[in-house]
Amino acid sequence: MDCAPLFRVIYVSRNRMPDGAASRPAEIEGILSTARAANARAGITGALLFNRAGFAQVLEGPLPAVGATFERILRDPRHGDVVVLESVPVTERAFPSWSMAFVGEAAGTKAAIDRDPAEAARVLALLRDLVATTAEAMC
């Protein structure tokens, strides 16, 4: 078991994927597949919200792994105008069972994603609620 201190990053970004509703689900599935495998190897958990406007994501795990993952996201051309809402050490994970939970537009996330750093706790709570609701709907 890894005893490294936990770290959490919450960020939002604008969606820079080319318009094309037909290809978007496949691209999102590719992002999720890659992220879930890489995160499981690195000890990262978290959640991703996506809608046409952008992304909101929570990454949590050992600082070196979270930092390396976030650096890859910053270089990813599908993300624009990245805003870090929170970057802090934490004592427990918000998404311990998810290498990358996903919430999409079907879960009612069509509104603009809040980009105000003062709203980090609200974004985290929103993701937790949506993930819990989505998981219950899958049962």
N, CA, C and O atoms as a DFTB+ gen file, in Angstrom:
556 C
 N C O
     1  1       0.837      -1.193       0.000
     2  2       0.000       0.000       0.000
     3  2       0.873       1.245       0.000
     4  3       1.863       1.322       0.727
     5  1       0.498       2.218      -0.821
     6  2       1.250       3.455      -0.941
     7  2       0.842       4.399       0.184
     8  3      -0.342       4.675       0.379
     9  1       1.834       4.890       0.921
    10  2       1.543       5.796       2.036
    11  2       1.905       7.237       1.706
    12  3       2.004       8.071       2.606
    13  1       2.105       7.538       0.425
    14  2       2.442       8.899       0.024
    15  2       1.282       9.826       0.353
    16  3       0.120       9.432       0.244
    17  1       1.590      11.058       0.756
    18  2       0.515      12.017       1.029
    19  2      -0.358      12.224      -0.210
    20  3       0.117      12.161      -1.344
    21  1      -1.631      12.470       0.036
    22  2      -2.576      12.698      -1.058
    23  2      -2.610      14.172      -1.440
    24  3      -2.403      15.058      -0.611
    25  1      -2.877      14.405      -2.714
    26  2      -2.957      15.755      -3.250
    27  2      -4.154      15.813      -4.184
    28  3      -4.460      14.830      -4.860
    29  1      -4.836      16.953      -4.229
    30  2      -5.995      17.116      -5.114
    31  2      -5.839      18.370      -5.963
    32  3      -5.443      19.430      -5.478
    33  1      -6.162      18.217      -7.242
    34  2      -6.263      19.342      -8.168
    35  2      -7.676      19.336      -8.732
    36  3      -8.169      18.306      -9.193
    37  1      -8.316      20.487      -8.689
    38  2      -9.604      20.683      -9.348
    39  2      -9.377      21.775     -10.380
    40  3      -8.897      22.859     -10.051
    41  1      -9.722      21.489     -11.622
    42  2      -9.549      22.487     -12.664
    43  2     -10.752      22.482     -13.597
    44  3     -11.527      21.526     -13.638
    45  1     -10.884      23.552     -14.330
    46  2     -11.862      23.646     -15.411
    47  2     -11.112      24.109     -16.652
    48  3     -10.083      24.777     -16.561
    49  1     -11.645      23.742     -17.807
    50  2     -11.053      24.192     -19.064
    51  2     -12.139      24.299     -20.119
    52  3     -13.215      23.714     -19.999
    53  1     -11.829      25.057     -21.146
    54  2     -12.767      25.186     -22.255
    55  2     -12.550      24.026     -23.228
    56  3     -11.420      23.594     -23.456
    57  1     -13.629      23.541     -23.783
    58  2     -13.593      22.461     -24.760
    59  2     -13.051      23.008     -26.078
    60  3     -13.640      23.910     -26.675
    61  1     -11.932      22.459     -26.522
    62  2     -11.326      22.862     -27.794
    63  2     -11.411      21.744     -28.838
    64  3     -10.729      21.797     -29.862
    65  1     -12.242      20.737     -28.581
    66  2     -12.402      19.676     -29.569
    67  2     -13.145      20.245     -30.769
    68  3     -14.039      21.076     -30.609
    69  1     -12.784      19.806     -31.962
    70  2     -13.503      20.296     -33.144
    71  2     -14.985      19.945     -33.051
    72  3     -15.367      18.886     -32.552
    73  1     -15.806      20.868     -33.549
    74  2     -17.241      20.582     -33.585
    75  2     -17.477      19.382     -34.480
    76  3     -16.883      19.251     -35.550
    77  1     -18.332      18.537     -34.031
    78  2     -18.664      17.322     -34.765
    79  2     -19.291      16.352     -33.805
    80  3     -18.622      15.471     -33.266
    81  1     -20.561      16.514     -33.596
    82  2     -21.261      15.713     -32.588
    83  2     -21.113      14.229     -32.827
    84  3     -21.135      13.454     -31.870
    85  1     -20.962      13.804     -34.067
    86  2     -20.872      12.379     -34.367
    87  2     -19.582      11.768     -33.832
    88  3     -19.586      10.625     -33.376
    89  1     -18.478      12.511     -33.882
    90  2     -17.194      11.961     -33.444
    91  2     -16.912      12.195     -31.971
    92  3     -16.026      11.555     -31.404
    93  1     -17.643      13.095     -31.346
    94  2     -17.360      13.459     -29.961
    95  2     -17.485      12.290     -28.986
    96  3     -16.588      12.124     -28.159
    97  1     -18.539      11.469     -29.028
    98  2     -18.610      10.345     -28.079
    99  2     -17.407       9.405     -28.176
   100  3     -16.916       8.922     -27.155
   101  1     -16.938       9.147     -29.376
   102  2     -15.777       8.270     -29.544
   103  2     -14.522       8.924     -28.968
   104  3     -13.688       8.247     -28.366
   105  1     -14.390      10.227     -29.151
   106  2     -13.223      10.919     -28.609
   107  2     -13.253      10.919     -27.081
   108  3     -12.228      10.686     -26.441
   109  1     -14.418      11.179     -26.500
   110  2     -14.549      11.158     -25.040
   111  2     -14.264       9.755     -24.515
   112  3     -13.585       9.602     -23.499
   113  1     -14.773       8.737     -25.190
   114  2     -14.509       7.358     -24.756
   115  2     -13.017       7.047     -24.808
   116  3     -12.496       6.342     -23.944
   117  1     -12.333       7.572     -25.817
   118  2     -10.883       7.395     -25.902
   119  2     -10.155       8.074     -24.760
   120  3      -9.223       7.509     -24.187
   121  1     -10.578       9.293     -24.424
   122  2      -9.994      10.018     -23.289
   123  2     -10.180       9.204     -22.011
   124  3      -9.241       9.017     -21.237
   125  1     -11.402       8.725     -21.804
   126  2     -11.699       7.972     -20.581
   127  2     -10.910       6.674     -20.495
   128  3     -10.374       6.337     -19.440
   129  1     -10.840       5.953     -21.595
   130  2     -10.118       4.678     -21.603
   131  2      -8.643       4.882     -21.258
   132  3      -8.079       4.166     -20.431
   133  1      -8.036       5.867     -21.904
   134  2      -6.624       6.167     -21.644
   135  2      -6.423       6.639     -20.205
   136  3      -5.513       6.177     -19.518
   137  1      -7.275       7.560     -19.753
   138  2      -7.144       8.111     -18.397
   139  2      -7.341       7.040     -17.338
   140  3      -6.590       6.986     -16.364
   141  1      -8.331       6.198     -17.517
   142  2      -8.595       5.171     -16.509
   143  2      -7.427       4.211     -16.366
   144  3      -7.060       3.849     -15.248
   145  1      -6.842       3.796     -17.471
   146  2      -5.696       2.874     -17.398
   147  2      -4.486       3.564     -16.765
   148  3      -3.849       3.007     -15.872
   149  1      -4.173       4.767     -17.226
   150  2      -3.009       5.492     -16.693
   151  2      -3.204       5.839     -15.221
   152  3      -2.277       5.713     -14.421
   153  1      -4.411       6.275     -14.867
   154  2      -4.674       6.650     -13.480
   155  2      -4.582       5.451     -12.547
   156  3      -4.042       5.564     -11.446
   157  1      -5.100       4.309     -12.974
   158  2      -5.028       3.106     -12.141
   159  2      -3.566       2.744     -11.866
   160  3      -3.220       2.375     -10.743
   161  1      -2.715       2.847     -12.878
   162  2      -1.284       2.547     -12.701
   163  2      -0.615       3.547     -11.762
   164  3       0.269       3.179     -10.988
   165  1      -1.035       4.810     -11.830
   166  2      -0.377       5.878     -11.066
   167  2      -0.985       6.113      -9.688
   168  3      -0.479       6.936      -8.926
   169  1      -2.064       5.401      -9.356
   170  2      -2.699       5.604      -8.058
   171  2      -3.545       6.862      -7.992
   172  3      -3.744       7.427      -6.916
   173  1      -4.046       7.303      -9.143
   174  2      -4.875       8.505      -9.214
   175  2      -6.339       8.095      -9.282
   176  3      -6.697       7.137      -9.967
   177  1      -7.177       8.831      -8.565
   178  2      -8.622       8.698      -8.676
   179  2      -9.177      10.073      -9.023
   180  3      -8.474      11.080      -8.947
   181  1     -10.460      10.096      -9.406
   182  2     -11.044      11.388      -9.723
   183  2     -12.313      11.276     -10.518
   184  3     -12.901      10.203     -10.652
   185  1     -12.725      12.418     -11.047
   186  2     -13.955      12.496     -11.822
   187  2     -13.806      13.560     -12.890
   188  3     -13.100      14.553     -12.714
   189  1     -14.489      13.329     -14.000
   190  2     -14.465      14.246     -15.131
   191  2     -15.887      14.581     -15.528
   192  3     -16.714      13.692     -15.735
   193  1     -16.164      15.865     -15.633
   194  2     -17.431      16.343     -16.162
   195  2     -17.125      16.957     -17.513
   196  3     -16.173      17.726     -17.654
   197  1     -17.933      16.618     -18.506
   198  2     -17.736      17.173     -19.838
   199  2     -19.066      17.630     -20.395
   200  3     -20.075      16.935     -20.278
   201  1     -19.060      18.798     -20.997
   202  2     -20.187      19.215     -21.817
   203  2     -19.633      20.038     -22.976
   204  3     -18.422      20.227     -23.082
   205  1     -20.502      20.517     -23.828
   206  2     -20.022      21.254     -25.005
   207  2     -19.163      22.447     -24.635
   208  3     -18.264      22.815     -25.391
   209  1     -19.423      23.062     -23.484
   210  2     -18.662      24.236     -23.068
   211  2     -17.258      23.876     -22.595
   212  3     -16.306      24.605     -22.873
   213  1     -17.120      22.759     -21.883
   214  2     -15.796      22.457     -21.369
   215  2     -15.736      21.265     -20.459
   216  3     -16.611      20.399     -20.455
   217  1     -14.675      21.249     -19.687
   218  2     -14.367      20.168     -18.768
   219  2     -14.267      20.721     -17.351
   220  3     -13.871      21.869     -17.151
   221  1     -14.624      19.906     -16.384
   222  2     -14.295      20.144     -14.981
   223  2     -13.776      18.812     -14.485
   224  3     -14.404      17.778     -14.713
   225  1     -12.653      18.820     -13.817
   226  2     -12.056      17.556     -13.406
   227  2     -11.430      17.668     -12.032
   228  3     -10.889      18.705     -11.648
   229  1     -11.522      16.559     -11.300
   230  2     -10.841      16.383     -10.024
   231  2      -9.829      15.273     -10.222
   232  3     -10.173      14.194     -10.703
   233  1      -8.589      15.529      -9.856
   234  2      -7.529      14.524      -9.841
   235  2      -7.036      14.425      -8.412
   236  3      -6.793      15.449      -7.773
   237  1      -6.882      13.217      -7.897
   238  2      -6.391      13.053      -6.523
   239  2      -5.483      11.835      -6.449
   240  3      -5.746      10.800      -7.063
   241  1      -4.415      11.983      -5.688
   242  2      -3.451      10.903      -5.538
   243  2      -2.122      11.474      -5.080
   244  3      -2.062      12.607      -4.601
   245  1      -1.040      10.688      -5.226
   246  2       0.287      11.179      -4.844
   247  2       0.672      12.399      -5.688
   248  3       0.429      12.425      -6.894
   249  1       1.265      13.393      -5.060
   250  2       1.607      14.642      -5.740
   251  2       2.384      14.435      -7.044
   252  3       2.014      15.046      -8.047
   253  1       3.432      13.615      -7.092
   254  2       4.156      13.467      -8.363
   255  2       3.261      12.938      -9.487
   256  3       3.378      13.383     -10.629
   257  1       2.387      12.013      -9.180
   258  2       1.503      11.440     -10.202
   259  2       0.454      12.456     -10.647
   260  3       0.191      12.594     -11.841
   261  1      -0.139      13.159      -9.702
   262  2      -1.141      14.170     -10.040
   263  2      -0.488      15.284     -10.855
   264  3      -1.058      15.754     -11.840
   265  1       0.705      15.704     -10.446
   266  2       1.415      16.755     -11.177
   267  2       1.731      16.354     -12.603
   268  3       1.540      17.147     -13.525
   269  1       2.210      15.137     -12.799
   270  2       2.542      14.665     -14.150
   271  2       1.288      14.566     -15.017
   272  3       1.316      14.918     -16.196
   273  1       0.207      14.094     -14.441
   274  2      -1.052      13.989     -15.184
   275  2      -1.561      15.366     -15.573
   276  3      -1.987      15.581     -16.707
   277  1      -1.516      16.295     -14.633
   278  2      -1.994      17.641     -14.918
   279  2      -1.128      18.314     -15.991
   280  3      -1.652      19.047     -16.830
   281  1       0.170      18.079     -15.975
   282  2       1.050      18.634     -17.012
   283  2       0.646      18.124     -18.396
   284  3       0.661      18.886     -19.363
   285  1       0.286      16.845     -18.499
   286  2      -0.175      16.296     -19.784
   287  2      -1.470      16.989     -20.223
   288  3      -1.649      17.288     -21.404
   289  1      -2.356      17.238     -19.280
   290  2      -3.619      17.914     -19.598
   291  2      -3.346      19.323     -20.121
   292  3      -3.980      19.770     -21.077
   293  1      -2.403      20.017     -19.491
   294  2      -2.074      21.377     -19.937
   295  2      -1.556      21.398     -21.372
   296  3      -1.751      22.383     -22.084
   297  1      -0.903      20.331     -21.800
   298  2      -0.377      20.256     -23.167
   299  2      -1.397      19.710     -24.164
   300  3      -1.152      19.745     -25.370
   301  1      -2.510      19.218     -23.695
   302  2      -3.512      18.593     -24.556
   303  2      -4.291      19.679     -25.309
   304  3      -4.917      20.529     -24.676
   305  1      -4.263      19.666     -26.646
   306  2      -4.937      20.729     -27.410
   307  2      -6.463      20.703     -27.287
   308  3      -7.122      21.641     -27.736
   309  1      -7.030      19.676     -26.703
   310  2      -8.483      19.632     -26.515
   311  2      -8.926      20.510     -25.349
   312  3     -10.115      20.794     -25.202
   313  1      -7.976      20.939     -24.521
   314  2      -8.254      21.811     -23.375
   315  2      -7.724      23.205     -23.676
   316  3      -6.600      23.366     -24.150
   317  1      -8.544      24.208     -23.396
   318  2      -8.106      25.588     -23.547
   319  2      -8.467      26.377     -22.299
   320  3      -9.388      26.018     -21.566
   321  1      -7.734      27.448     -22.070
   322  2      -8.043      28.349     -20.957
   323  2      -8.212      27.589     -19.640
   324  3      -9.225      27.746     -18.959
   325  1      -7.240      26.782     -19.288
   326  2      -7.298      25.984     -18.058
   327  2      -7.208      26.900     -16.848
   328  3      -6.331      27.760     -16.772
   329  1      -8.125      26.707     -15.901
   330  2      -8.134      27.468     -14.653
   331  2      -8.102      26.477     -13.494
   332  3      -8.984      25.626     -13.376
   333  1      -7.093      26.586     -12.644
   334  2      -7.008      25.734     -11.460
   335  2      -7.885      26.353     -10.375
   336  3      -7.678      27.494      -9.964
   337  1      -8.862      25.579      -9.924
   338  2      -9.751      26.044      -8.863
   339  2      -9.189      25.704      -7.492
   340  3      -9.388      26.438      -6.524
   341  1      -8.478      24.574      -7.424
   342  2      -7.912      24.139      -6.144
   343  2      -6.719      23.241      -6.425
   344  3      -6.740      22.434      -7.354
   345  1      -5.685      23.388      -5.618
   346  2      -4.488      22.561      -5.702
   347  2      -3.955      22.455      -4.270
   348  3      -3.215      23.320      -3.803
   349  1      -4.352      21.362      -3.577
   350  2      -4.089      21.269      -2.142
   351  2      -3.796      19.835      -1.698
   352  3      -4.231      18.881      -2.344
   353  1      -3.061      19.686      -0.600
   354  2      -2.960      18.363       0.025
   355  2      -4.305      18.030       0.678
   356  3      -4.999      18.921       1.168
   357  1      -4.662      16.760       0.680
   358  2      -5.914      16.314       1.298
   359  2      -5.643      15.073       2.146
   360  3      -4.624      14.403       1.979
   361  1      -6.553      14.783       3.042
   362  2      -6.391      13.617       3.913
   363  2      -7.147      12.395       3.417
   364  3      -6.860      11.270       3.823
   365  1      -8.123      12.625       2.529
   366  2      -8.865      11.491       1.968
   367  2      -9.334      11.824       0.566
   368  3      -9.441      12.986       0.174
   369  1      -9.607      10.769      -0.170
   370  2     -10.057      10.920      -1.553
   371  2     -11.561      11.175      -1.611
   372  3     -12.324      10.624      -0.818
   373  1     -11.972      12.005      -2.546
   374  2     -13.390      12.246      -2.787
   375  2     -13.981      11.162      -3.683
   376  3     -15.187      10.920      -3.647
   377  1     -13.134      10.502      -4.496
   378  2     -13.578       9.489      -5.454
   379  2     -12.719       8.220      -5.314
   380  3     -12.063       7.815      -6.274
   381  1     -12.716       7.600      -4.145
   382  2     -11.800       6.483      -3.898
   383  2     -12.022       5.261      -4.784
   384  3     -11.100       4.469      -4.978
   385  1     -13.204       5.099      -5.311
   386  2     -13.520       3.909      -6.103
   387  2     -13.421       4.140      -7.604
   388  3     -13.739       3.242      -8.384
   389  1     -12.994       5.311      -8.022
   390  2     -13.040       5.662      -9.439
   391  2     -11.664       6.068      -9.956
   392  3     -11.109       7.072      -9.507
   393  1     -11.105       5.302     -10.894
   394  2      -9.873       5.764     -11.540
   395  2     -10.188       6.991     -12.403
   396  3      -9.319       7.833     -12.633
   397  1     -11.425       7.086     -12.875
   398  2     -11.918       8.300     -13.516
   399  2     -13.409       8.152     -13.742
   400  3     -13.847       7.582     -14.741
   401  1     -14.184       8.672     -12.804
   402  2     -15.633       8.700     -12.977
   403  2     -15.944       9.705     -14.081
   404  3     -15.178      10.641     -14.310
   405  1     -17.064       9.509     -14.758
   406  2     -17.414      10.402     -15.850
   407  2     -18.870      10.819     -15.758
   408  3     -19.762      10.007     -15.512
   409  1     -19.080      12.105     -15.963
   410  2     -20.425      12.658     -16.029
   411  2     -20.487      13.476     -17.311
   412  3     -19.660      14.361     -17.530
   413  1     -21.460      13.183     -18.148
   414  2     -21.598      13.902     -19.414
   415  2     -22.880      14.708     -19.458
   416  3     -23.573      14.861     -18.452
   417  1     -23.179      15.214     -20.625
   418  2     -24.342      16.079     -20.807
   419  2     -25.654      15.393     -20.451
   420  3     -26.611      16.059     -20.057
   421  1     -25.708      14.094     -20.581
   422  2     -26.944      13.370     -20.274
   423  2     -27.343      13.531     -18.813
   424  3     -28.513      13.368     -18.467
   425  1     -26.380      13.848     -17.959
   426  2     -26.668      14.000     -16.530
   427  2     -27.109      15.427     -16.186
   428  3     -27.154      15.795     -15.012
   429  1     -27.431      16.220     -17.195
   430  2     -27.923      17.572     -16.925
   431  2     -26.828      18.585     -16.690
   432  3     -27.004      19.515     -15.903
   433  1     -25.706      18.424     -17.354
   434  2     -24.561      19.311     -17.137
   435  2     -24.367      20.276     -18.299
   436  3     -23.230      20.622     -18.620
   437  1     -25.425      20.712     -18.925
   438  2     -25.297      21.554     -20.107
   439  2     -24.933      23.003     -19.793
   440  3     -24.495      23.734     -20.682
   441  1     -25.105      23.420     -18.565
   442  2     -24.787      24.801     -18.196
   443  2     -23.279      25.027     -18.241
   444  3     -22.493      24.081     -18.201
   445  1     -22.896      26.283     -18.323
   446  2     -21.476      26.632     -18.310
   447  2     -20.851      26.155     -17.002
   448  3     -21.483      26.191     -15.946
   449  1     -19.621      25.715     -17.090
   450  2     -18.891      25.245     -15.920
   451  2     -18.251      26.454     -15.247
   452  3     -17.569      27.246     -15.897
   453  1     -18.475      26.589     -13.946
   454  2     -17.990      27.742     -13.188
   455  2     -16.470      27.791     -13.201
   456  3     -15.814      26.794     -12.901
   457  1     -15.904      28.950     -13.547
   458  2     -14.456      29.111     -13.662
   459  2     -13.878      29.955     -12.534
   460  3     -12.730      30.392     -12.626
   461  1     -14.638      30.193     -11.482
   462  2     -14.208      31.020     -10.363
   463  2     -13.513      30.154      -9.318
   464  3     -14.142      29.252      -8.764
   465  1     -12.219      30.404      -9.026
   466  2     -11.523      29.598      -8.022
   467  2     -12.218      29.559      -6.661
   468  3     -12.028      28.609      -5.902
   469  1     -13.006      30.560      -6.348
   470  2     -13.731      30.557      -5.077
   471  2     -14.821      29.480      -5.049
   472  3     -15.393      29.197      -3.997
   473  1     -15.100      28.889      -6.201
   474  2     -16.162      27.884      -6.312
   475  2     -15.640      26.450      -6.319
   476  3     -16.379      25.539      -6.689
   477  1     -14.404      26.227      -5.924
   478  2     -13.823      24.878      -5.953
   479  2     -14.658      23.883      -5.154
   480  3     -14.907      22.773      -5.626
   481  1     -15.090      24.256      -3.962
   482  2     -15.883      23.341      -3.127
   483  2     -17.216      23.021      -3.798
   484  3     -17.694      21.889      -3.718
   485  1     -17.818      24.007      -4.457
   486  2     -19.080      23.763      -5.144
   487  2     -18.894      22.825      -6.338
   488  3     -19.726      21.948      -6.572
   489  1     -17.805      23.004      -7.095
   490  2     -17.525      22.125      -8.232
   491  2     -17.278      20.703      -7.734
   492  3     -17.766      19.744      -8.333
   493  1     -16.523      20.559      -6.641
   494  2     -16.273      19.236      -6.072
   495  2     -17.584      18.590      -5.626
   496  3     -17.826      17.417      -5.913
   497  1     -18.420      19.339      -4.935
   498  2     -19.708      18.802      -4.474
   499  2     -20.599      18.423      -5.658
   500  3     -21.267      17.390      -5.627
   501  1     -20.609      19.248      -6.687
   502  2     -21.399      18.950      -7.879
   503  2     -20.949      17.633      -8.506
   504  3     -21.773      16.777      -8.828
   505  1     -19.649      17.481      -8.673
   506  2     -19.133      16.241      -9.261
   507  2     -19.464      15.035      -8.389
   508  3     -19.868      13.992      -8.905
   509  1     -19.299      15.163      -7.085
   510  2     -19.632      14.044      -6.186
   511  2     -21.098      13.662      -6.314
   512  3     -21.432      12.480      -6.396
   513  1     -21.979      14.668      -6.330
   514  2     -23.415      14.400      -6.448
   515  2     -23.752      13.761      -7.795
   516  3     -24.505      12.789      -7.852
   517  1     -23.193      14.309      -8.880
   518  2     -23.490      13.763     -10.203
   519  2     -22.948      12.351     -10.362
   520  3     -23.607      11.498     -10.956
   521  1     -21.747      12.094      -9.834
   522  2     -21.181      10.742      -9.920
   523  2     -22.044       9.772      -9.130
   524  3     -22.324       8.670      -9.602
   525  1     -22.467      10.164      -7.939
   526  2     -23.311       9.288      -7.119
   527  2     -24.640       9.014      -7.825
   528  3     -25.108       7.875      -7.841
   529  1     -25.240      10.031      -8.398
   530  2     -26.506       9.868      -9.108
   531  2     -26.345       8.982     -10.333
   532  3     -27.176       8.111     -10.591
   533  1     -25.266       9.209     -11.092
   534  2     -24.994       8.418     -12.295
   535  2     -24.731       6.964     -11.919
   536  3     -25.214       6.055     -12.595
   537  1     -23.967       6.731     -10.843
   538  2     -23.675       5.357     -10.404
   539  2     -24.950       4.643      -9.966
   540  3     -25.131       3.459     -10.252
   541  1     -25.836       5.364      -9.269
   542  2     -27.099       4.760      -8.839
   543  2     -27.947       4.405     -10.051
   544  3     -28.603       3.364     -10.054
   545  1     -27.950       5.238     -11.071
   546  2     -28.755       4.996     -12.259
   547  2     -28.242       3.775     -13.035
   548  3     -29.004       3.127     -13.753
   549  1     -26.951       3.468     -12.887
   550  2     -26.369       2.323     -13.587
   551  2     -26.681       1.008     -12.911
   552  3     -26.541      -0.044     -13.535
   553  1     -27.099       1.028     -11.651
   554  2     -27.369      -0.208     -10.906
   555  2     -28.664      -0.856     -11.349
   556  3     -29.040      -1.904     -10.824
